[in-house]
Each structure stands twice: as C-alpha cells, then as structure tokens.
Amino acid sequence: MQGPRISVVLPTYNRMRTLPRAVASVLAQDMAAFELIVVDDGSTDGTATWLGTQTDSRIRTIAPGRNQGVSIARNLGIAAATTPLVAFLDSDDLFRPNRLSAPLRVFEAEPDIVFTLSSAQKQSRAGSHVARLPDVKLAGSALEWALVCDLVGVESSSITARTQSLRAAGGFCATLSRAEDRELLIRLAPQGAARFLSDVLWEKSWLDDSLSNERHGAGRDLIAYAMQRPEYAGKYRKAGNYFATRILLSDVKRGHWRTFAENLRAFRNARLLHGGFCQVLCDYRDVRAHRRAFNNSPLLSELKGPPEKWS
C-alpha cells in the first residue's frame, strides 16, 4: 500500500459544530494517500471524545492540553508531518474535490514551486460568491510585492507548501492573531516560486465568531503585523501608508472618532504613516489604483514588483 504523499494540518478549538464536516471533506478526497493531522488546541466542547471515536487510520490527533492559539497549533502539525507537502484546513472550512490532488500535480511538475494558493467558494452574510485566483506563477520581487501589497487573496485553507520550506521559514508567527498566513508566505517567498490555482478547491464558511470575521482591533493587528514585516515602514512604506489610511478612513466612516485618534497616534509611532496629510492621501490613492488594476487579476503575470517610480 502506498504511503501518504501529503499531510493535512487541521487545527481546531471548540468547533464541534463544524469539525466533523471538515474532517469528512478531507476523507472524501479523490486521492487516498494522505495523513490528516488534527491538532486539538485545548477544546472543552467534546472534541477529544469525538476524535477518539474516529477509526480511519489516516487520522492522527495531537492534543497539547491547553489552548495556545492557531499559529502554534499549525506549527505542531507541521512538526509532526511525515510527508514532503502540507496542506492546511481550518475547522470551519471545507475541502472540495481535488483539493489535494490538484496542488500535488503542480509540485510534481514544477520543482521550483514552494507553495500554492487555490480559489474558494465563500459564504458571507450577503450570500455566496467565488473568490477566484488567476492561473499565474510568480517568483522573486514580483511574488514578494504581490503578498506585501495584498494583490492576491491569502487564507490558510488555500495554502499547500513544501514541508521543508515551512520548517526552514520557522512556521507561523505565534504573536499574530491576524494575517499570520500572509506573513508566513512573505517569509517563504525567497525560497522559490508560487503557483496560484484558479480551480475552486475549498469552501469558506461564515461563522459570526470566526477569527477571519473579527473586525475589532484592526489598527492593533496592523501594527503587530508590521512589527514582523518592517518593510511597511521601510522600502514598502507607500503600502504601509495605504493600509494604515484604509483603517483610519473606516474609523471615520463608522463615526468611531476615539478609535480614529488612537489609531492615528499609534500608526505615527509605529512609522506606518509617512509624510504630511497630502502625502498620505496621495500614497493611498496611488496604491488603491494599483491594487484595483492587479488584485487577483491575470495581469499579475506581468508584475515585476512595485512600480519603479515608488522606489
């Protein structure tokens, strides 16, 4: 019997209402040669009992005993993986057919690929829509810039990566509660190329308490992210201006003036806002136009990096 060729790392914390369907979506994949590593991050809702009833030999369970956060849980799964590739799945998401076999074919055909991202069917309060990525391969400064400027959608359930590369990069940053997946990919980018898959291979579910739907503390989260990625205060400071200004404009739109003042002061102290009022708005306008032209677009294939005039 063929051994596993790819590991699926599935962290979970008190998600018994969605965990069984997530696990079932992995077990239903068209290729059987995988291992499913479920990391029970200190659940108290009966998750451990349910996992104990699972008899499929491809399921492995790690239970660190206390809740340590999703990044540490994923890193425990990466450390336990016995295959050359790791795919990630959040316990409130689902794999669609071919979620494992499609990236596997890419890695086998293109040795320089370090990670792939796949398109998704997403559920929201407004309904369902497809978040489709362009069929594009990027490397070098183009890949780094696409990630830094958020020109391509990144979510953990979309990622498949080489195990060795994940370990060499140090895994997910444990201090981040948002954008930890994007931050990891920026660290992976120097190791090789990335392939974006237009195939819709997973589903994003809507839960009011999902981490990805949490909107409070956006300014705090951006600063924590920028502390890990000093490029936003350095060579990519125009992008730093854009993301900080976007949060400030959201504060104004919602009438959260106290939060606006707090974020403005914090962004200045963190060097995420550069120049005077006119410079900040000019940078916001320029980056917004750039993102509208390239965001999840086939034009990404022409990307070389940030515009030269922004250097």
C-alpha positions as CSV (number, residue, x, y, z in Angstrom):
1,M,0.0,0.0,0.0
2,Q,1.3,3.4,-0.9
3,G,2.3,5.7,2.0
4,P,1.0,9.2,2.5
5,R,2.2,11.8,0.0
6,I,0.7,14.9,1.6
7,S,-0.2,15.9,5.1
8,V,-3.3,17.9,6.0
9,V,-2.9,20.0,9.2
10,L,-6.3,20.9,10.8
11,P,-6.2,23.0,14.0
12,T,-9.4,23.2,16.0
13,Y,-10.6,24.8,19.2
14,N,-14.2,24.3,20.3
15,R,-15.6,23.7,16.8
16,M,-17.6,20.5,17.3
17,R,-20.4,22.0,15.2
18,T,-18.1,22.2,12.2
19,L,-15.2,19.9,12.8
20,P,-17.0,16.6,11.7
21,R,-17.8,18.1,8.3
22,A,-14.3,19.5,7.8
23,V,-12.8,16.1,8.6
24,A,-15.3,14.4,6.3
25,S,-14.3,16.7,3.4
26,V,-10.7,15.5,3.8
27,L,-11.6,11.8,4.0
28,A,-13.7,12.2,0.8
29,Q,-10.7,13.4,-1.3
30,D,-10.1,11.6,-4.6
31,M,-6.6,10.6,-3.6
32,A,-6.2,8.4,-0.5
33,A,-2.5,8.8,0.1
34,F,-2.6,11.5,2.8
35,E,-2.4,11.8,6.5
36,L,-4.8,14.1,8.4
37,I,-3.2,15.7,11.5
38,V,-5.9,17.2,13.7
39,V,-4.5,19.5,16.4
40,D,-7.0,19.8,19.3
41,D,-5.9,23.1,20.8
42,G,-7.4,22.6,24.2
43,S,-11.0,22.2,23.3
44,T,-13.6,21.8,26.0
45,D,-16.7,21.0,23.9
46,G,-16.3,17.3,23.5
47,T,-13.9,17.4,20.6
48,A,-11.4,15.0,22.2
49,T,-14.2,12.5,22.8
50,W,-15.4,12.7,19.2
51,L,-11.8,12.4,17.8
52,G,-11.4,9.3,20.0
53,T,-14.3,7.6,18.0
54,Q,-12.6,8.1,14.6
55,T,-11.3,4.8,13.2
56,D,-9.8,5.9,9.9
57,S,-6.1,5.1,10.1
58,R,-5.2,8.2,8.2
59,I,-6.3,10.5,11.1
60,R,-3.7,11.4,13.7
61,T,-4.5,13.6,16.7
62,I,-2.3,15.9,18.6
63,A,-3.6,17.3,21.9
64,P,-1.2,19.8,23.6
65,G,-3.5,20.0,26.5
66,R,-4.2,23.8,26.7
67,N,-5.2,26.4,24.2
68,Q,-2.1,28.1,22.7
69,G,-3.5,29.7,19.6
70,V,-4.0,28.7,16.0
71,S,-0.4,29.5,14.8
72,I,1.2,27.3,17.5
73,A,-1.4,24.6,16.7
74,R,-0.5,24.7,13.0
75,N,3.2,24.6,13.8
76,L,2.7,21.5,15.9
77,G,1.1,19.9,12.9
78,I,4.0,21.0,10.6
79,A,6.5,19.5,13.0
80,A,4.5,16.2,13.1
81,A,4.1,15.9,9.3
82,T,5.8,12.9,7.7
83,T,5.3,13.9,4.1
84,P,7.0,16.4,1.7
85,L,3.9,18.6,1.4
86,V,1.5,20.2,3.9
87,A,-2.0,21.5,3.1
88,F,-3.9,23.5,5.7
89,L,-7.6,23.4,6.6
90,D,-9.4,25.5,9.3
91,S,-12.0,23.6,11.2
92,D,-14.8,25.8,10.0
93,D,-13.9,25.4,6.3
94,L,-14.3,22.5,3.8
95,F,-12.2,20.9,1.2
96,R,-13.8,20.5,-2.2
97,P,-12.9,17.6,-4.6
98,N,-9.3,17.6,-5.9
99,R,-8.1,19.9,-3.1
100,L,-5.1,17.7,-2.5
101,S,-4.5,16.1,-6.0
102,A,-4.5,19.4,-7.9
103,P,-1.7,21.1,-5.9
104,L,0.2,17.7,-5.8
105,R,0.4,17.7,-9.6
106,V,1.8,21.2,-9.6
107,F,4.5,20.3,-7.1
108,E,5.5,17.2,-9.0
109,A,5.6,19.1,-12.3
110,E,7.4,22.2,-11.1
111,P,10.3,21.6,-8.6
112,D,10.8,25.4,-8.0
113,I,7.3,25.8,-6.6
114,V,7.4,26.4,-2.8
115,F,3.7,27.0,-2.2
116,T,0.4,27.1,-4.0
117,L,-2.8,29.0,-3.3
118,S,-6.2,27.8,-4.5
119,S,-9.5,29.6,-5.2
120,A,-12.5,29.3,-2.9
121,Q,-16.3,29.4,-2.7
122,K,-17.0,31.8,0.1
123,Q,-20.1,32.2,2.3
124,S,-21.0,35.5,3.8
125,R,-24.0,37.3,5.3
126,A,-24.6,38.7,1.8
127,G,-24.6,35.2,0.2
128,S,-22.2,33.0,-1.7
129,H,-19.5,34.0,-4.2
130,V,-16.4,32.6,-5.8
131,A,-13.1,34.2,-4.9
132,R,-11.1,33.1,-7.9
133,L,-7.4,33.5,-8.3
134,P,-5.7,33.9,-11.7
135,D,-3.8,31.0,-13.1
136,V,-0.4,32.7,-12.5
137,K,3.1,31.7,-11.4
138,L,5.2,34.4,-9.6
139,A,8.7,34.4,-8.1
140,G,11.2,36.8,-6.7
141,S,10.3,40.5,-6.2
142,A,7.0,40.1,-8.0
143,L,5.9,37.4,-5.6
144,E,7.0,39.4,-2.6
145,W,5.3,42.5,-3.7
146,A,2.1,40.7,-4.6
147,L,2.0,39.4,-1.0
148,V,3.1,42.7,0.6
149,C,0.5,44.7,-1.3
150,D,-2.2,42.2,-0.8
151,L,-2.7,41.7,-4.6
152,V,-3.7,38.0,-4.2
153,G,-6.0,36.6,-1.6
154,V,-4.4,34.6,1.1
155,E,-6.1,32.3,3.7
156,S,-4.7,29.3,5.4
157,S,-7.1,26.8,3.9
158,S,-5.9,27.9,0.5
159,I,-2.2,27.1,1.2
160,T,-0.3,24.0,0.3
161,A,3.5,24.2,0.8
162,R,6.6,22.1,0.9
163,T,7.2,20.8,4.5
164,Q,10.9,21.5,4.4
165,S,10.3,25.1,3.3
166,L,7.7,25.7,6.1
167,R,10.2,24.4,8.7
168,A,13.1,26.4,7.3
169,A,10.9,29.6,7.5
170,G,10.1,28.9,11.1
171,G,6.4,28.2,10.6
172,F,3.6,30.6,11.6
173,C,4.3,33.6,13.8
174,A,2.8,32.8,17.2
175,T,2.4,36.5,18.1
176,L,0.0,37.3,15.3
177,S,-3.8,36.8,15.5
178,R,-4.5,38.1,12.0
179,A,-2.6,38.0,8.7
180,E,-0.3,35.3,10.1
181,D,-0.8,33.3,6.9
182,R,0.3,36.1,4.7
183,E,3.2,36.9,6.9
184,L,4.4,33.3,6.6
185,L,4.2,33.4,2.8
186,I,6.3,36.5,2.7
187,R,9.0,34.6,4.5
188,L,8.5,31.6,2.2
189,A,8.8,33.8,-1.0
190,P,12.6,34.0,-1.1
191,Q,12.8,30.1,-1.3
192,G,11.2,29.8,-4.7
193,A,8.1,30.4,-6.7
194,A,4.4,30.2,-6.1
195,R,1.5,29.0,-8.3
196,F,-2.0,30.3,-7.9
197,L,-4.7,27.9,-8.9
198,S,-8.0,29.1,-10.5
199,D,-9.7,25.8,-9.5
200,V,-12.2,26.3,-6.7
201,L,-10.9,23.7,-4.3
202,W,-12.2,24.7,-0.9
203,E,-15.1,26.5,0.8
204,K,-15.1,29.3,3.3
205,S,-18.0,29.1,5.7
206,W,-19.5,32.1,7.6
207,L,-19.5,32.0,11.4
208,D,-20.1,35.1,13.5
209,D,-17.3,34.1,15.8
210,S,-14.8,33.1,13.1
211,L,-11.3,34.7,13.6
212,S,-11.4,35.8,9.9
213,N,-14.6,37.7,10.5
214,E,-13.3,39.6,13.6
215,R,-13.1,43.3,12.7
216,H,-12.3,44.8,16.1
217,G,-8.8,45.9,16.8
218,A,-7.8,46.3,13.2
219,G,-5.3,49.1,14.0
220,R,-3.7,47.0,16.7
221,D,-3.5,44.0,14.4
222,L,-1.9,46.0,11.6
223,I,0.8,47.3,13.9
224,A,1.5,43.8,15.2
225,Y,1.8,42.6,11.6
226,A,4.1,45.5,10.6
227,M,6.4,44.7,13.6
228,Q,7.0,41.4,11.9
229,R,7.3,42.9,8.5
230,P,9.4,46.1,8.8
231,E,9.2,46.6,5.0
232,Y,6.0,48.5,5.6
233,A,7.9,51.2,7.4
234,G,10.9,50.9,5.0
235,K,11.1,50.1,1.3
236,Y,7.4,49.5,1.0
237,R,6.3,52.4,3.1
238,K,3.9,53.6,0.4
239,A,2.0,50.3,1.1
240,G,2.2,51.0,4.8
241,N,0.6,54.4,4.3
242,Y,-2.2,52.8,2.3
243,F,-3.1,50.1,4.8
244,A,-3.0,52.5,7.8
245,T,-5.0,55.1,5.9
246,R,-7.6,52.5,4.9
247,I,-8.2,51.7,8.6
248,L,-8.4,55.4,9.5
249,L,-11.0,56.0,6.8
250,S,-13.0,53.1,8.1
251,D,-12.9,54.6,11.5
252,V,-14.2,57.9,10.1
253,K,-16.9,56.2,8.1
254,R,-18.3,54.4,11.1
255,G,-18.0,57.5,13.3
256,H,-15.5,55.9,15.7
257,W,-13.6,59.2,16.3
258,R,-11.9,58.0,19.5
259,T,-10.6,54.9,17.7
260,F,-9.5,57.1,14.9
261,A,-7.4,59.3,17.2
262,E,-5.9,56.3,18.9
263,N,-5.1,54.6,15.6
264,L,-3.6,57.8,14.1
265,R,-1.3,58.2,17.1
266,A,-0.3,54.5,17.1
267,F,0.4,54.5,13.3
268,R,2.6,57.5,13.6
269,N,4.5,56.0,16.5
270,A,4.9,52.7,14.5
271,R,6.2,54.6,11.5
272,L,3.3,53.3,9.4
273,L,2.3,56.8,8.3
274,H,4.9,58.9,6.5
275,G,4.7,62.5,5.4
276,G,2.0,65.1,5.8
277,F,-1.7,64.9,5.0
278,C,-1.3,65.4,1.3
279,Q,1.5,62.8,1.0
280,V,-0.5,60.2,2.9
281,L,-3.6,60.7,0.7
282,C,-1.5,60.6,-2.4
283,D,0.0,57.3,-1.4
284,Y,-3.4,55.9,-0.6
285,R,-4.8,57.0,-4.0
286,D,-1.8,55.5,-5.8
287,V,-1.8,52.2,-4.1
288,R,-5.6,51.9,-4.3
289,A,-5.4,52.4,-8.1
290,H,-2.5,49.9,-8.3
291,R,-4.5,47.3,-6.3
292,R,-7.6,47.8,-8.5
293,A,-5.5,47.1,-11.6
294,F,-3.8,43.9,-10.3
295,N,-5.8,42.5,-7.4
296,N,-6.5,38.8,-8.2
297,S,-6.1,39.7,-11.9
298,P,-4.4,37.8,-14.8
299,L,-2.3,41.0,-15.1
300,L,-0.3,39.6,-12.2
301,S,1.6,37.6,-14.7
302,E,3.1,40.9,-15.9
303,L,4.1,42.0,-12.4
304,K,7.7,42.7,-11.8
305,G,7.4,44.3,-8.4
306,P,6.2,47.7,-7.1
307,P,6.3,50.5,-9.8
308,E,9.8,51.8,-10.2
309,K,8.7,55.4,-9.5
310,W,7.8,54.2,-6.0
311,S,11.4,53.2,-5.1
